[in-house]
């Protein structure tokens, strides 16, 4: 397969970046979206591996509650979130640390408004929250892949079709940048593009040469 892609077999091919945004599942407070993002992240990793990648890099392993810090202010999600103010016995620990300069671009952090027991009931383990860490659904997907897709594993071809019509990345009718019904996985469709957080970095069009043309920046 590498011969077709003109990649030297002595080189490693790694997926170096896959993110899901804006902000975090903990900040948004919707567990369904958190699980949808986890599924989408796993799909990205597995698709890269199936296409010939030798591995992947989970570049956002841990972030703060809003998905930072980030020098451009485009907050993204991650498997783990550092929330030291939620740790047992925490005193005088600010909800947002000095290095986070973005503030709350998407409003209040809904997870911070829930009690330890409420979060535990919806799947955020209290035993990790007690040490200041939010474990999100994405963590379990990444853990499953790294546990069972071991060095030397080989990809097996499979088909993902649109038989399940109600798959969504965002609730229907909700006006949020990016997301919608993902019913485009079928033969003949090469790529599905979702704007991440609606910034000018992610503006694109389909030009006369039948290419996706990306333009704009912040």
C-alpha positions in Angstrom: 0.0 0.0 0.0 2.9 2.4 0.7 4.2 1.7 -2.9 0.9 3.2 -4.2 1.4 6.3 -2.0 5.1 6.7 -3.0 6.2 6.5 0.7 9.6 5.1 1.5 9.1 2.0 3.6 12.0 3.0 5.8 10.0 6.1 7.0 7.3 6.2 9.6 4.0 7.8 8.7 2.2 9.3 11.8 -1.0 11.2 12.2 0.2 14.1 14.2 -3.0 16.1 14.9 -6.7 15.4 15.4 -8.8 17.7 17.5 -12.4 18.3 18.3 -13.8 21.6 19.2 -15.0 24.1 20.3 -14.2 23.9 24.0 -14.7 20.6 26.0 -17.5 18.2 26.8 -17.1 19.0 30.5 -17.5 22.7 29.8 -20.5 22.1 27.5 -22.2 19.8 29.9 -23.7 17.5 27.2 -22.5 14.0 27.7 -24.0 12.9 24.3 -21.7 15.4 22.5 -18.8 14.2 24.6 -19.4 10.6 23.4 -19.9 11.7 19.8 -16.6 13.5 19.9 -15.0 10.4 21.3 -16.4 8.3 18.5 -15.3 10.8 15.9 -11.8 10.9 17.3 -11.6 7.1 17.3 -12.8 7.1 13.7 -10.0 9.5 12.7 -7.3 7.4 14.4 -8.6 4.1 12.9 -9.0 5.6 9.4 -5.4 6.8 9.5 -4.2 3.4 10.5 -6.3 1.7 7.9 -4.8 4.0 5.2 -1.3 3.0 6.1 -0.2 5.1 9.0 2.2 3.5 11.4 0.7 5.1 14.4 -0.9 8.3 15.8 -0.1 11.1 18.2 -2.7 12.2 20.7 -1.5 15.7 20.8 -4.0 17.0 23.3 -3.7 14.4 26.0 -4.6 16.9 28.8 -6.0 20.5 28.7 -7.8 22.7 31.2 -11.6 22.8 31.6 -12.3 25.1 28.6 -9.8 23.4 26.3 -6.7 25.5 26.6 -4.2 27.0 27.0 -3.9 28.0 23.4 -2.1 31.1 22.0 -4.7 31.5 19.2 -7.7 31.1 21.5 -9.2 28.2 19.5 -10.2 25.9 22.4 -10.3 22.1 21.7 -11.2 19.0 23.5 -9.0 16.3 25.0 -9.2 12.9 26.7 -8.2 14.4 30.1 -8.8 17.7 31.7 -6.9 19.3 34.5 -9.3 20.8 37.1 -7.1 21.2 40.3 -9.8 23.3 41.9 -12.1 20.2 42.0 -9.5 18.1 43.9 -10.4 17.1 47.5 -8.9 19.5 50.0 -8.2 22.1 47.3 -7.9 25.5 48.9 -7.4 28.9 47.2 -7.0 27.2 43.9 -8.5 29.5 41.2 -11.0 28.0 38.8 -8.9 29.2 35.9 -5.1 29.4 36.3 -2.9 32.3 35.2 -1.7 30.7 32.0 -5.2 30.5 30.6 -5.8 33.9 29.0 -8.9 33.1 26.9 -11.4 33.4 29.8 -14.7 31.7 29.0 -15.3 32.3 25.2 -18.2 29.9 25.2 -19.9 30.8 28.4 -19.8 29.2 31.9 -18.3 25.8 32.4 -21.3 23.7 33.1 -19.2 20.9 34.6 -18.1 23.2 37.4 -21.7 23.8 38.3 -22.3 20.1 39.0 -21.5 18.3 42.2 -19.0 15.4 42.5 -21.8 12.9 42.7 -23.7 14.4 39.8 -20.6 14.1 37.6 -20.0 10.6 38.8 -23.5 9.6 37.9 -23.1 10.7 34.2 -19.8 8.9 33.8 -17.1 11.3 35.0 -15.4 9.1 37.7 -15.3 10.7 41.1 -12.1 9.0 42.1 -10.2 10.9 39.4 -12.1 14.1 40.0 -10.9 13.9 43.6 -7.4 14.4 42.4 -8.3 17.2 40.0 -8.6 15.3 36.8 -11.7 14.9 34.6 -11.7 11.7 32.6 -13.8 12.2 29.4 -15.2 9.5 27.1 -12.5 10.2 24.6 -10.0 8.7 27.0 -11.6 5.3 26.9 -11.6 5.2 23.1 -8.0 6.1 22.9 -7.2 3.6 25.6 -9.1 0.8 23.8 -7.2 1.5 20.6 -3.7 1.6 22.3 -4.5 -1.6 24.2 -5.6 -3.7 21.3 -3.9 -2.3 18.2 -0.4 -3.3 19.1 2.8 -2.9 17.2 2.8 -5.3 14.2 -1.0 -5.2 13.9 -2.4 -5.1 10.3 -5.5 -3.2 9.1 -8.4 -5.1 7.8 -10.7 -3.5 5.2 -14.3 -2.8 6.3 -17.2 -0.7 5.3 -19.0 2.1 7.2 -22.3 2.9 5.5 -25.2 5.2 6.2 -27.6 2.5 7.5 -28.0 4.3 10.8 -29.7 7.5 9.8 -29.7 9.3 13.1 -26.0 9.7 13.8 -25.3 13.2 14.8 -22.3 15.2 16.0 -24.6 18.0 17.3 -28.3 18.0 18.3 -30.6 18.5 15.4 -31.7 22.1 15.0 -29.0 23.5 17.3 -27.1 26.4 15.8 -23.5 25.6 16.6 -20.5 26.1 14.3 -19.7 22.7 12.9 -21.7 19.4 13.2 -24.9 18.0 11.8 -26.1 14.7 10.6 -23.3 12.5 9.4 -25.0 10.4 6.8 -22.5 10.8 4.0 -20.3 7.7 4.6 -20.9 5.7 1.5 -19.1 4.6 -1.7 -17.9 7.5 -3.7 -17.6 9.9 -0.8 -13.9 10.6 -0.2 -14.0 13.1 2.7 -16.5 14.8 5.0 -15.4 18.3 6.2 -16.7 19.8 9.4 -15.7 23.4 10.5 -14.3 23.1 13.9 -15.1 26.4 15.6 -16.1 28.7 12.7 -12.9 30.8 12.6 -11.5 32.3 9.4 -8.7 29.7 9.6 -11.3 27.1 8.5 -12.9 28.9 5.6 -12.9 26.8 2.4 -14.6 26.3 -0.9 -14.8 23.8 -3.7 -13.0 25.5 -6.7 -13.4 25.1 -10.4 -10.5 22.5 -10.4 -12.6 20.3 -8.2 -10.4 20.9 -5.2 -11.0 22.0 -1.6 -9.4 25.4 -1.3 -8.6 26.5 2.2 -8.0 30.2 2.9 -8.2 32.9 5.6 -6.5 33.2 8.9 -7.0 35.0 12.2 
